[in-house]
Amino acid sequence: MDHEGYTIILNRLIRTCRQGDYGFRRCAVHVQDAELKSVFAARGAECARAAADLVRLAQHGGRPADGPTVDRSQRLAAAAPNGWSAVKGMLVGFDDAALLEECQRAERNAMATYGDALEESLPEPLRSLLERQQAAARRSHDCLRKLQLRERHGG
């Protein structure tokens, strides 16, 4: 794979991480449960760190997603609907269960995005970084699932 291919993969993942940062932090503001508030805020911060790590890699031979040299195809891809678009304008009035469900859905989408990237032939350390970040999304999803089950069973 050439640098252009790596740049496309990195930019897709940078957008995914930034959307996760935004979505989790917005959910943390609107959720009532203190534990969920803490979990959402922590995951948002983790997504922000993941995006920063990816940007650093992209700057070593690529173009980060928000740089001045982003080409037209990258701008169009960035404008496409994302996993958090359903949440942006409707958070107020959502109950904790709905926010928890939306966060799980977003983590499934993130895991799929990482899975698609990991199907490519990637050099180290990029592959290792993506595997670690995908594992973090999986752990987050599993944690959210456990919290959802706890909420459903009243405890």
Backbone hydrogen bonds, N-H to C=O, Kabsch-Sander energy under -0.5 kcal/mol:
donor,donor_aa,acceptor,acceptor_aa,energy
6,Y,2,D,-1.9
7,T,3,H,-2.8
8,I,4,E,-2.2
9,I,5,G,-2.0
10,L,6,Y,-3.2
11,N,7,T,-2.8
12,R,8,I,-2.1
13,L,9,I,-2.2
14,I,10,L,-2.8
15,R,11,N,-2.3
16,T,12,R,-2.0
17,C,13,L,-2.7
18,R,14,I,-2.7
19,Q,15,R,-2.7
20,G,16,T,-2.1
21,D,17,C,-2.7
22,Y,18,R,-2.6
23,G,19,Q,-3.1
24,F,20,G,-2.8
25,R,21,D,-2.1
26,R,22,Y,-2.4
27,C,23,G,-2.5
28,A,24,F,-2.3
29,V,25,R,-1.4
30,H,26,R,-1.3
31,V,27,C,-2.2
37,K,33,D,-2.5
38,S,34,A,-2.1
39,V,35,E,-2.7
40,F,36,L,-3.2
41,A,37,K,-2.3
42,A,38,S,-2.4
43,R,39,V,-2.3
44,G,40,F,-2.4
45,A,41,A,-2.1
46,E,42,A,-2.2
47,C,43,R,-2.5
48,A,44,G,-2.0
49,R,45,A,-2.2
50,A,46,E,-2.3
51,A,47,C,-2.5
52,A,48,A,-2.2
53,D,49,R,-2.3
54,L,50,A,-2.2
55,V,51,A,-2.6
56,R,52,A,-2.2
57,L,53,D,-1.7
58,A,54,L,-2.7
59,Q,55,V,-2.1
60,H,57,L,-1.4
61,G,59,Q,-0.6
62,G,58,A,-2.5
67,G,64,P,-2.0
70,V,67,G,-1.4
75,R,71,D,-2.1
76,L,72,R,-2.5
77,A,73,S,-2.1
78,A,74,Q,-2.2
79,A,75,R,-1.4
80,A,76,L,-0.7
80,A,77,A,-0.8
85,S,82,N,-1.6
87,V,84,W,-1.3
88,K,84,W,-1.6
89,G,85,S,-0.5
90,M,87,V,-1.5
91,L,87,V,-0.8
94,F,91,L,-2.3
99,L,95,D,-2.1
100,L,96,D,-2.6
101,E,97,A,-2.2
102,E,98,A,-2.3
103,C,99,L,-2.3
104,Q,100,L,-2.1
105,R,101,E,-2.3
106,A,102,E,-2.3
107,E,103,C,-2.1
108,R,104,Q,-2.3
109,N,105,R,-2.1
110,A,106,A,-2.3
111,M,107,E,-2.8
112,A,108,R,-2.1
113,T,109,N,-2.2
114,Y,110,A,-2.6
115,G,111,M,-2.6
116,D,112,A,-2.6
117,A,113,T,-1.9
118,L,114,Y,-2.7
119,E,115,G,-0.8
119,E,116,D,-0.7
120,E,117,A,-1.6
122,L,120,E,-1.0
127,R,123,P,-2.1
129,L,125,P,-2.4
130,L,126,L,-2.6
131,E,127,R,-2.5
132,R,128,S,-2.3
133,Q,129,L,-2.6
134,Q,130,L,-2.6
135,A,131,E,-2.2
136,A,132,R,-1.9
137,A,133,Q,-1.9
138,R,134,Q,-2.3
139,R,135,A,-2.7
140,S,136,A,-2.4
141,H,137,A,-2.6
142,D,138,R,-2.7
143,C,139,R,-2.5
144,L,140,S,-2.8
145,R,141,H,-2.5
146,K,142,D,-2.2
147,L,143,C,-2.3
148,Q,144,L,-2.4
149,L,145,R,-2.5
150,R,146,K,-2.4
151,E,147,L,-2.3
152,R,148,Q,-2.3
153,H,149,L,-1.6
154,G,151,E,-1.2
155,G,150,R,-2.9
